[in-house]
Amino acid sequence: MREIKFRGYAVEEMANSQWVEGFGVYEIKLAEHYAKEVGRDSDWLIYTYSGNYRVDPQSIGQYTGLKDKNGKEIYEGDVLLFNNDYPNAQKMDWKCVVKYRKGSFVCEYPKDGVYNHFDSWNVPKVTWEVIGNIYENSSLLEVSHEQS
């Protein structure tokens, strides 16, 4: 069974990393008068064993249960470098974004919106590597694929 975890970018300054991981996400609706004062309708919290942290809602992503070729956990919003290093085929490197679609995690190619389910990648020669995320590294997606 897949471990259920979430990640988000903390709003308050943190000592080691702005990214916090936890076991739950919760939206708190703010009172109308306070929302006007602070300029937002709600706060988003990630629950962790060491406390709750307010995070930017755009940065929240769920853990896919998968790790990249280097053992790094893959979350929604991560940018992956995917290669099709098949024998007798031209080596191609592709960049895609991890998203949740129709009940499963997929990797979407931003240029055309085409996506692949991770289940279809259970081929030993196919590898993927987390090279960033769309929250901090949106410029990674400016080129959708590169030939090497």
PyMOL commands that set and color helices and strands:
alter all, ss='L'
color gray80, all
select helices_A, chain A and resi 32-38+57-59+118-121+138-141
alter helices_A, ss='H'
color red, helices_A
select strands_A, chain A and resi 6-9+19-22+24-29+42-48+51-55+61-67+73-75+78-84+92-101+104-108+115-117+126-133+145-147
alter strands_A, ss='S'
color yellow, strands_A
deselect
rebuild
show_as cartoon
